Amino acid sequence: MKLARYTAYAGPESIVIDDVPVPAPGPGEVLVRVRAAPVTAGDARLRSGKVPRGLGAMLRLAIGLRRPRVAPGWAFAGEVAGLGAGVTAFRTGDRVFGVVGFKGGTHREYLTIPADGRILPLPETLGFNEGAAFFFGGLTAAEFLIDKAHLACGEHLLVAGATGSVGGAAVQIGRHLGARVSATASPANHALARALGAETVTDYRDAAPPGPFDVILDVMGGLGWRGAKGILAPKGRLALITADLPAMLGAALLPHGHGRRVITGTSPETRAKMERLVSLHLAQGYTPAVGQVLPFAMLAEAHAIAESFHKPGNLVVVME
């Protein structure tokens, strides 16, 4: 089978694809034939080592000082190709999707995963490409809007950076929760933002749209507290998806006035959170927007696109 790996903290050219044996599922494991996998901004950051200010040393301590000791790929969609001893929850041929998380390893043609882990049946309403794209942006958007910001029906939400993986999911989930959704995006992506559910869309390069907003979801950190404080309502919440170390410390330590809060943090990738996101989809509250789809052989090119941080929708590679 084909398997991708990183060779250094460097550009997309540092990705190589090897031929290795197909793994055998152990007891309690499922062997999945991967049909599609996303290529995300997170993948690009882990490969390059380029992370928000103040976090580089922590990243290298976590995944390797000289090269990334993690494997490419965070999520997958595919078919069950084999079952380890004791597995009864799945059958060969079942369509499945899931998450392997921080250590990666989905940019390959076959993978093994615990049957009771982060793997779920793929709904009939999703194809493999949508299944591959489903969890990365959706889990983050749901965590920040529902669990951290507690977005309520009737509130006004601004999604700054509304047409990538996280922003596109946030626009849909915010609308489903009953919020009025405004968005910023590049002009070429305004139609996509409206199609996802934004009522008003402005160019992210212009002045911030008029508020006040009860919740601002700042996907790429372009607004920050300085850009958001003038349009954030009393008791409003600014959620920073991409935050550097000073922003994280400021969110925890500095008062912001009028009961306003700055929210940072990570998104748990638990099976329960995954199941909640599937429920949102089945309630017609979220379906990932798939953008470019490339063959697995063009994984380096996909990384170059992801590293631009301006891809519309979700970027997916498919196994052939």
C-alpha positions in Angstrom: 0.0 0.0 0.0 1.0 3.7 -0.3 1.8 5.6 2.8 2.9 9.2 3.3 5.4 10.5 5.8 7.2 13.7 6.7 11.0 13.9 6.4 11.7 17.3 7.9 10.2 20.6 9.1 10.1 22.0 5.7 8.0 22.8 2.6 5.6 20.4 0.9 8.6 18.8 -0.9 9.5 17.1 2.4 6.6 14.7 2.0 7.4 11.3 0.6 5.1 8.4 -0.3 6.4 4.9 0.4 5.3 1.4 -0.4 4.7 -0.7 2.7 2.8 -3.9 3.6 -0.9 -3.6 4.4 -1.3 -3.9 8.2 -3.3 -6.7 9.8 -6.0 -5.7 12.3 -5.2 -6.9 15.9 -7.8 -8.0 18.4 -10.6 -5.4 18.7 -9.4 -3.5 15.7 -10.8 -2.6 12.3 -8.8 -2.5 9.0 -10.1 0.4 6.9 -9.5 0.9 3.2 -9.1 4.7 3.1 -11.0 6.2 0.2 -10.5 9.9 1.1 -8.8 12.0 3.7 -8.6 15.8 4.3 -5.6 18.0 4.0 -5.9 20.8 6.6 -4.2 23.9 7.9 -3.3 21.7 10.9 -1.4 19.3 8.6 0.5 22.1 7.0 1.5 23.5 10.4 2.7 20.2 11.7 4.7 19.5 8.6 6.3 23.0 8.4 6.6 23.7 12.1 5.1 27.2 11.5 2.7 27.8 14.3 1.4 30.9 16.0 3.9 33.1 18.0 5.2 31.5 21.1 4.1 27.9 20.4 7.0 26.7 18.2 9.1 25.3 21.1 6.1 23.5 22.6 5.3 22.0 19.2 8.8 20.6 18.7 8.9 19.3 22.3 5.7 17.5 21.6 6.3 16.0 18.2 10.1 16.1 17.5 13.0 18.5 17.7 14.5 17.9 14.2 11.5 16.5 12.2 7.8 15.9 12.8 7.5 12.5 14.5 3.8 12.3 13.6 2.3 10.9 10.4 0.4 12.9 7.8 -3.4 12.9 8.0 -5.9 13.5 10.7 -9.2 12.0 9.6 -10.5 9.5 7.0 -13.5 8.0 5.2 -13.5 4.6 3.7 -14.7 1.0 3.9 -14.1 -1.8 6.4 -11.6 -4.2 4.7 -11.0 -6.6 7.7 -11.9 -7.3 11.3 -9.7 -8.3 14.2 -10.8 -10.9 16.7 -13.8 -10.0 18.8 -15.1 -7.2 16.6 -18.9 -7.3 16.2 -19.8 -3.7 15.7 -18.8 -3.6 12.1 -18.9 -5.9 9.0 -16.6 -6.1 6.0 -17.8 -3.6 3.4 -19.3 -1.1 5.9 -18.8 2.5 5.0 -17.1 4.3 7.9 -15.4 7.6 8.8 -13.4 8.8 11.7 -10.5 10.6 13.4 -7.1 9.4 14.4 -6.1 12.7 16.0 -2.9 14.5 16.7 -0.4 11.7 15.9 -2.0 11.3 12.4 -1.7 8.5 9.9 -4.6 8.7 7.5 -2.7 9.7 4.4 -2.3 6.0 3.5 -4.4 3.4 1.6 -5.1 1.2 4.7 -5.2 1.9 8.4 -6.1 0.1 11.6 -8.2 1.6 14.3 -9.9 0.3 17.5 -13.5 -0.7 16.8 -14.6 1.1 20.0 -12.5 4.2 19.2 -13.1 7.3 17.0 -14.7 5.5 14.1 -18.4 5.7 13.1 -20.7 4.5 10.4 -20.8 6.9 7.5 -24.3 8.2 7.0 -25.9 7.5 3.6 -26.3 11.3 3.2 -22.5 11.7 2.9 -20.1 10.6 0.2 -16.5 9.6 1.0 -15.2 13.1 0.2 -17.7 14.7 2.5 -17.0 12.1 5.1 -13.3 12.8 5.0 -14.0 16.6 5.4 -16.6 16.1 8.1 -14.8 16.3 11.4 -11.9 18.7 11.2 -13.9 22.0 10.9 -17.1 20.7 12.3 -15.8 19.5 15.7 -13.9 22.8 16.2 -16.9 25.0 15.2 -19.3 23.0 17.4 -17.0 23.1 20.4 -16.4 26.8 20.3 -20.0 27.9 19.5 -21.9 25.4 21.6 -19.6 24.5 24.5 -17.4 27.5 24.9 -19.3 30.6 23.7 -22.8 29.2 24.5 -24.3 30.8 21.4 -28.0 31.3 21.9 -31.0 31.5 19.6 -31.5 35.1 18.4 -27.9 36.2 19.1 -25.8 37.9 16.4 -22.8 35.9 15.3 -19.8 37.1 13.2 -17.7 34.5 11.6 -14.4 36.1 10.6 -13.0 33.9 7.9 -16.2 32.1 6.9 -15.4 29.8 4.0 -12.7 27.4 5.1 -13.1 24.2 7.1 -13.9 25.8 10.5 -15.6 29.0 9.2 -17.9 27.2 6.8 -19.0 24.8 9.6 -19.5 27.7 12.0 -21.8 29.6 9.6 -24.0 26.5 9.2 -24.1 25.5 12.9 -24.7 29.1 14.0 -27.6 29.4 11.7 -29.0 26.0 12.9 -28.8 27.2 16.5 -31.0 30.2 15.6 -28.4 32.9 15.5 -28.2 35.7 12.9 -25.0 35.1 11.1 -22.7 37.7 9.5 -19.4 36.7 7.8 -16.2 38.0 6.4 -14.5 36.4 3.4 -12.6 37.3 0.3 -14.8 38.6 -2.5 -14.4 35.4 -4.5 -16.0 33.4 -1.7 -18.9 35.7 -0.8 -21.4 33.5 -2.8 -20.2 30.4 -0.8 -20.6 32.2 2.5 -24.2 33.2 1.6 -24.9 29.7 0.4 -23.8 28.3 3.7 -26.2 30.6 5.6 -24.6 34.0 6.2 -27.1 36.9 6.0 -24.5 39.5 5.3 -20.9 39.1 4.0 -18.1 41.7 3.8 -14.6 41.7 2.5 -12.2 40.6 5.3 -9.7 43.3 4.1 -12.1 46.1 4.8 -13.0 47.7 8.1 -14.8 45.3 10.5 -18.5 45.1 9.8 -20.8 47.1 12.1 -21.8 45.3 15.3 -22.6 44.8 17.9 -22.1 41.0 17.9 -22.9 38.7 20.8 -20.3 36.2 19.5 -17.3 36.7 17.2 -15.6 33.6 15.9 -12.2 34.7 14.7 -10.9 31.8 12.7 -7.5 32.9 11.6 -6.7 35.5 14.3 -7.1 38.4 11.9 -9.2 40.5 14.2 -7.9 39.7 17.6 -9.0 41.7 20.7 -7.9 45.0 19.2 -10.1 44.5 16.1 -13.0 42.9 17.9 -13.5 45.1 21.0 -15.2 47.9 19.2 -17.9 45.6 17.7 -18.4 43.2 20.6 -21.6 43.6 22.6 -21.7 43.9 26.3 -21.3 40.3 27.7 -20.1 39.4 24.2 -17.7 36.5 23.6 -14.7 36.6 21.2 -13.6 33.1 20.3 -10.1 32.9 18.9 -9.7 29.7 16.9 -6.1 30.5 16.0 -4.4 32.2 19.0 -0.8 32.8 19.8 0.7 32.5 23.2 0.2 36.2 24.2 -3.5 36.0 23.2 -4.0 32.8 25.2 -2.4 34.4 28.3 -4.4 37.6 27.8 -7.6 35.6 27.6 -6.8 34.0 30.9 -5.4 37.0 32.8 -6.6 40.3 31.5 -10.0 42.0 32.2 -11.9 43.0 29.1 -14.7 45.1 30.5 -18.5 45.0 30.2 -18.6 41.3 31.0 -17.0 40.5 27.7 -14.8 37.3 27.4 -12.0 36.1 25.1 -12.1 32.4 24.5 -9.2 30.2 23.4 -8.4 26.5 23.7 -8.6 23.2 21.9 -11.4 21.0 20.7 -11.8 17.5 22.2 -12.0 14.8 19.5 -14.0 12.4 21.6 -16.5 9.9 20.1 -19.3 11.7 22.0 -18.4 15.0 20.2 -18.3 13.1 16.9 -21.7 11.6 17.5 -23.1 15.0 18.3 -21.8 16.4 15.1 -23.4 13.5 13.2 -26.7 14.4 14.9 -26.3 18.0 13.8 -25.8 16.8 10.2 -28.9 14.5 10.3 -30.9 17.5 11.6 -29.7 19.4 8.5 -27.6 21.7 10.6 -24.2 20.9 9.0 -22.7 19.4 5.9 -19.1 20.1 5.0 -18.4 22.1 1.9 -15.9 20.2 -0.2 -13.6 22.4 -2.3 -10.7 21.0 -4.3 -10.3 17.2 -4.6 -6.9 15.9 -5.6 -5.4 12.4 -6.1 -3.2 11.1 -3.3 -0.2 11.3 -5.6 -0.6 15.1 -5.5 -0.4 15.3 -1.7 2.5 17.7 -1.8 0.5 20.0 -4.0 -2.5 19.7 -1.6 -0.2 20.8 1.3 0.9 23.9 -0.7 -2.8 24.8 -1.1 -3.6 24.2 2.6 -0.6 26.3 3.6 -2.0 29.3 1.8 -4.8 29.4 4.5 -7.2 30.7 1.8 -8.7 27.5 0.4 -12.5 27.7 -0.1 -14.2 24.7 1.6 -12.4 21.6 2.6 -9.5 20.2 0.6 -9.5 16.4 0.2 -7.2 13.8 -1.3 -8.6 10.6 -2.7 -6.9 7.2 -2.9 -6.9 5.5 -6.3 
